[in-house]
Structure formats: structure tokens, C-alpha cells
């Protein structure tokens, strides 16, 4: 037991820009009794050698919000905290070599304009007006962001540190955290100077985050999903032409990114900074001959320029001035990567009163927004923006070290890649295979990963183009289109079967378990023998999650939820469970087959002893299919007559074979997405997120205001009385070649009036559809608006507040 030399509400481990920004924002929120620990000097990790680029560009709504906030904060930070800072708002130009890239840019422009940013598209003939030293061969156009620029990372960190100290927060430099332990419901953070007792700990340790994360494993933690890449950038010698031009116009060149070739080129004083993201990249500290160092503060890796050669040559052809100067310096430093390239911000999975703000690949650009988000998580228990793309709970226990290295290298080597809706990045596949996997492969399945589980997206037939190259498109058309149509038709006219591996299955048990769950949801729990959707709001009335509930009695409730929600939803329950009530996860024990379509009863009748006349939403537990134990739940996310067959993992192949032999056609997740949108069924973290309240989400019929109390009830009642400002709608869209992606802007009379939350072609109704959130006064059926899809506005019509397909649910109830 060490001697306690300090106490605090929060201890932050790590003194890079993210950790210091977190301290600054906690102090700004009034939490001044906070301590930051840094083993060396502030910025000693990735921050000190960062290039310091500050873009706003992203095709992720959450990340764009975070980066936009950073740019706004940095503009006034120096004056706010009285600390000199070099922040150059130069603007940036992103070059496009293809039509697809221009479509991506148009999408980003739409998102940026919605958030109040003046992002714009440049034609090829306009680029040299902003960047006179550029050659325009092979280009289709560019994206121009006037708010982009660069900042001195050390000055930024020190400015945030000064601001935090001035508000009363504490920073201990040269004070490494060496471990943590729990005592009496509090954290003890161990240091060579003594122990610090606190309520909350934040892991902001950058590329040391995994090492720090191991301290929390005895308290329910897991290995932090990350790896470390070597990133090099080169600084050129001074170039007279750059110096003369800058002196003449009074500012620096815009930051140039050739995203299709994969590098950035920035004016650095009177020379250039060139930073490639090379395909033949290198991971560090992942093999026995390259062990993780005890201390790498202010250190770099040896130069390794050979792998950059083609990128340097391309950059010199694009900006010939680059080739007139030699290299003055090479920076080759470690940058942490999560498997998807996004940071980890939010509750530490499985650990009470612990948070993560780490694994930032673009920490300078995101640091300001990250501090805001982290402070909101800690002080309010929720964030202003839905931050699921950065939530640490998005990764579960399939992210072993090999997976993290494979995916991290893939993301790095394709840092600027377009993320097409039909494309699957190949690294890290086959982490979780169902017992049906070989059968799905034999049937032509083309897979996608869902919380690590391989599920069929669509089923190819002989001769279909299943190459990765075929998926490099935003367009609806592709080899999958005909097959998705056929799969939807089979579900509409006959019977389809879909393997949905990896559903999250939670069991809540103990005295008063039913009352506990009932107290967390705004909805009414179903009676035993029935299943029902229930919605869980936060204190603001916003949508935390949706689960299907099965009440077994006063002391036992089963909950089924999305595969990707596994750790998120379990923690939502565990963190609030009273003594004596337990929450256990049984996701790996059960397989699920959805058998659905007007002939589903005929297909199943000879195979089961279940009563197939029981009504919609009924549940039968003690039944058999093909002689194997099975629970039948009469629901179908496809919106047709159907049953979910929940069975033991080892029994699934026998049941699959029997259903297939009886005439069912396999269908995939992409067909299911089309089918559910035709029914207006919401998807988690798209249509259902904390960006929206239950009332905005059109979930009124699931809210039971007569209940004594539930989280967010007061907020929802106040919102109901005042009237919602925007509301969920279904739109029929006169789309072109592409359906509306997530966060496509909605327009009316030249004004932004909302956004889409998902979109797809509806094969049963023969139209492009979108679900979205629209300004409340425009939600009258028949109202015409416009949907901006990859830069082009398309006419859309608001539909009645009912499913487009089978609005009376007659087919479901058949």
C-alpha cells in the first residue's frame, strides 16, 4: 500500500493533446478537482512529432462534428487562455482522380454545409487559381475546405494545459502512473510519488493505452484493441519560389491532399512537408524481435524511405517544385491505430468509473472535440452527439492482436480510401464463424462482418462477378442487384431463410428482475409467452437502444438485441442493476434462422411440432424443428409471415438442411435491409441513436406515459407539450443510380430541413426509399422535398405514417 499524496475526482493518464484537452474541458465544465499524470513532459508521445494537420473533412457524421469543433476551438484558444499559438488556417484542396471520388466529395460537402462549414467543389480549371504550382493531369476536380489548416501540436497542448491550470486543474509531469487498484468503490492510481485516490480514471495514454488498459483487466477490463504504425513525413529544404509567392499573397499555400495516390503535401515555412500513407506500410512492436519499449518519449524510428519512393515521385510530378529541393529532415514516429482507424472515446468496457480517450490516429485534428466528448461522458453520462463510431464498446472479444494488426495496417495503407456501401475490406475476415458457414459458402454467400460474425450479405450464382473491384461503386447497380431482387421476391412470394448469427442475448435474473427492466424502459413489457419491442431512453429522452423482451416471470427477463450492441447494451443494464440482479450474456450459445414469406407455414408445418396458428408476437419455447430442440418466435424483420427459429449451435445445420430441402430460398442481409426499410423498421445506430428522442423517432406508440416513472419521462413530456422540432418520416425518392446514404441532407425551398438515417431500393414497392428526420411542419403526407444524394438533389415525397409495404400488417398476421 502506497501513501496517498493526492485525491481527485478524476485522474487522466497521459499528457498528449487528447489527455490535456480532456482535462481542459472537465475544468471548463466545473470539474476542477482533476489531475493529469504524464510520465515525461507533456506531448512526449505521438503529439510531439505529429504533423499538426487540422482537417474538418470526414464522411462520418460523428467525426466531422468532433473535427469541426476542434477548428472552432483552436481559432480562439490562444486569446482565451493567453498563450501564443501558431495556427495557420490555410484551407485545403483534396484532389479527385475519378467520378467516384467526386461523388464522395459531394457527399462530404453536403454534410459539411449542414454543419455550417463552407466546403465547396472545384472544377479542374479552378484548382490552379488556389494552388498555382500544381499540375492537373488526370484530375476530375477537387474539394476545397477553407477551414482546414495546421497547428503547432506542442503549442496547442501547452495552451490547453495553461487553460486547465488557470481554471484550477492539476498537471503532474514526470509522474508516471504505474498501476491501479480498487478500494472501497474508489480507484487508487499508483505512481512513484505515492498513490492518488479518485472516483474516475481516464486512459488517455496514446500508444501506451494497451499497456495501461491491462491494469484494468482484473476489474472487468479487456485488452485495448489497437496496434502501432510507423508514419513518416519528410521536410524539404527552403524553396525560393514558395517564399516569393507567400510574401506576395500574404499567406501559405492550401494544404494539398492527393487522396487517390495517398499523401498530403503542406507548406512548411518556405518548403514542403510530404506525408504519404503507403500501402507497403510497417507495424511496430508486434513481434518478439521488436518489443514494446518501456519508454519511447520524444523518440523516433530510423528513417525508412525506400517504401515511400513511388509516393515521393508522384508528388514531385504533381507539384514539380517539390523536386527542386532536397530533404532536410525525416520524421518517422509511432501512431496508434484501432481496427477501423477511429479513436476510442467513452466508457471502458466492463470497468466501473473508467473511461478511454485514446488510440487517436488524428489526435491533433480531433483533440479539441475529443476533450469535449470525454468531459460530457464523465460529467453528464451522455454526449451531445451520438458517438458510436468512436465508442470503445463497438469492439468485442473477437479483436485479438492479430486482427488488430491486420486491420490497422489495412486502414493505414488505405487511409484516404473511399468506403463504398457494397465493399468489404478483406483483412481480418472469418473471426467468428457460425456452424452454417460451410453451407452458406456452398450456396454462394458473399459475406460481411457483424460484430465479427460472418453473415451472408447476398448469394451469388455461377458467373456473377464477385471480385473486390466490382464493389468499388456508390451505385445501386452491380452483380448483387439482380440477386437481391430475387431474394426479396422469394420472401414476398414464397419463403426465404436467413441465418442471423451473433444476435446479442442477455438474461436478467434475480429478485425483481422484471421490475428492474421495466423501470429502465419507456415501453410496456410483454406478458409471458409473448415478445415485444421495448425502448430504453436516457435522461434526455433520447434513444439509447431497442431490445426485444421476453418475460419469463417476475425474476427473469430475456432480452434480444443487435449483434453490434452486445457490450453496449449489456453495460447499460449491468451499470444500473441493483444488488441481487445479474445480467449474463448467452449470445454464443444460440443460433437463429429467420424463416419468412407467405409459404413459411407450409415449409415449417411438416418439420415442427409447434403450433403454427398462434398469433403474431407469440413465443413457443419447448418445440422442435427437424427433431431438434428449438424456440419459435413469430416475428419477421422482413415484414412477412414468419418465425425466428432459435436453436442450439450444434442443431442449426440439421434445421437449415431441413428448411432448405423443404423449398426455402436463402437470402442475405442486404435483402433484409431493403425489406425492413419498406416496413419502416428502424436500425440501431442509424435510425435509432442518441441524436434523436423517442418522440422524434416516431416511437410514440411504444411509450407508456402512464408508467410511474422511467428515464427521460419528464423530458419527453415537456417535448410532447412543446411539440417536436423534427420527426421520423419515410420518403419515396426519385433517385438516380444511387440510393440515399446515411446523413444525406434534406432540402425544402432551398433550406436544409433534415437528414436521412438510412436508404435502399424497395424491391417489393419498386422505388427508392429513405428513412429520415424531417422538420415537423413538413411531415404531412404528400409534401414534396429534395434529398441530396452525392451532390445531386432528387425529388422526394413524404409518405403516410405507416409501412409502405403491407401497411395494415395483414401479411404478418396471416
Secondary structure, DSSP 8 states (H G I E B T S, - for coil): ---EEEEEEEEEE--SHHHHHHHHHHHHTT---EEEE-SSSTTTTHHHH---B-----SSHHHHHHHHHHHHHHHHHHHHHT----EE---EEEEE-SHHHHHHHHHHHHHHHHTT---EEE-HHHHHHH-TT---TT--EEEEETT--EE-HHHHHHHHHHHHHHTT-EEETT--EEEEEEETTEEEEEETTEEEEEEEEEE--GGGHHHHHHTTGGGT------EEEEEEEEEE---HHHHHHHHHHTS---EEEETTTTEEEEEETTEEEEEE--SS--EES-BTTB---S--TT------GGGGHHHHHHHHHHSGGGGGS-EEEEEEEEEEE-TTS--EEEE-TT-TTEEEEE--TTHHHHHHHHHHHHHHHHHHSS-SS--GGG-GGGS-TT--HHHHHHHHHHHHHTTT----TT----TT--SB--TTHHHHHHTTEEEEEETTEEEEEEE--TT----SGGG--SSS-SHHHHHHHHHHHHHHHS-EEEE-TT-EEEEEESTTHHHHHHHH-SS----TTB-EEEEEE-TTSBEEEEEEEEEEETTEEEEEE-GGGHHHHHHHHHTT--TT-EEEE-GGGEEEEEEESTTHHHHHHTTB-S-TTS-TTBEEEEEEETTEEEEEE---TTSSSEEEEEEEGGGHHHHHHHHHHTT-EE--HHHHHHHHHHTT---BTTTBSTTSBTTTTT-GGG--TTSS--TTHHHHHHHHHH--SEEEEEEEE---SS---TT-EEEETTEEEEEEEEEEEETTTTEEEEEEEEEGGG-STT-EEEEEETTEEEEEEE--SS-SSSTT-TTTT-
